Amino acid sequence: MNFLKTMVSVSVIAIASANAAQAEKLTLYCSAQEDWCQLMANTFENTTGIDVAMTRKSSGETFAQIKAESSNPKGDVWWGGTGDPHLQAAEEGLTASYVSPMRDQLHPWAISQAVSANNKTIGIYSGALGYGYNTDLLAANSLPAPTSWADLTKPVYKGHVQMANPNSSGTAYTTLATMMQLFGEDGGFDYMKGLHANINQYTKSGSAPIKAAGRGETTIGIVFMHDAVKQAVAGFPVKVVAPAEGTGYEIGSMSIIDGARNMDEAKIFYDWALSADAQNLALQVNAFQVPSNMGAQTSDSAPDMSSIKLIDYDFKTYGSSATRKRLLKKWDDEVSVLPQ
């Protein structure tokens, strides 16, 4: 903590000396849950005195915004959200290379994310994909408890499943990419078509389906498992499922936007966000991801990644611009247009 305070203080003094006539500020694009985004922004502002303007959007929406603004960047840092669009942003030159002095405190998987993107992004948390179901609705509809991905395509669940749209949601794109890796591309799209027949709504946000399940608006929500845990811990009748076939996972990431107007402040935030103190803020808002700082705390309620059958997720391939664009177009052309 003392090291962090010293690091931040020295950096703030340096900026103040160089930009005495300018107010210190940061424009933060955030793709994690709303309360976590607000807490990160407020705590950083209180810690450093740097004013933060924060906007919360899903991963896909934020990527699209950064790309649209690339000729005149308005954001400084993109924090949170699935790693695939961060990797695509890096590949397309939308984000800037930066090597933080905090890297030696991080798990290898977080650094691996940075290395694969020429240091234009870095891992800040990880979480496994799965789904949750409302136990009350399941019983009321006399439905069997699903335990696998294959179960969700059975006719008995027609109209009972909800997931996000992979064009706007990083969670849903991870779902799409996971099926490609579990079943092959042909089999994966066959799966998505079978699943589509049971979908009652494609949401914009990745966490929305399990929130709807918690409220009793849908029976099953496909989400990252930590989002389902959040609903269960909050007291909703939600059961969390790690699918039997195996599942993909995310490396939630952080990137500095290329051409950021407040580059010095962006680097201060980046370093701070990699600290154990900043990552421990997740516990205050019941965010149950696994943090990337080895000294940060993981909630006892968080999914045990070691007990989940995880696929060897190919982040490089499925985070590439060409693959992502091609799969999304194919989903649009062959899946979303089918009747339900």
Secondary structure, DSSP 8 states (H G I E B T S, - for coil): -HHHHHHHHHHHHHHHHHTTTS--EEEEEE-S-HHHHHHHHHHHHHHH--EEEEEE--HHHHHHHHHHTTTS---SEEE-S-HHHHHHHHHTT-EE----TTGGGB-HHHHHHHHHTTTS-EEEEEEEEEEEEEHHHHHHTT-----STGGGGSGGGTT-EEEE-TTT-HHHHHHHHHHHHHHHHHHHHHHHHHHHTTEEEEESSTTHHHHHHHTTS-SEEEEEHHHHHHHHHTT--EEEE--TT-B-EEEEEEEEETT-TTHHHHHHHHHHHTSHHHHGGGGGGT---EESBTTS---TTS--GGGS-B----HHHHTSHHHHHHHHHHHHHHTTTS--
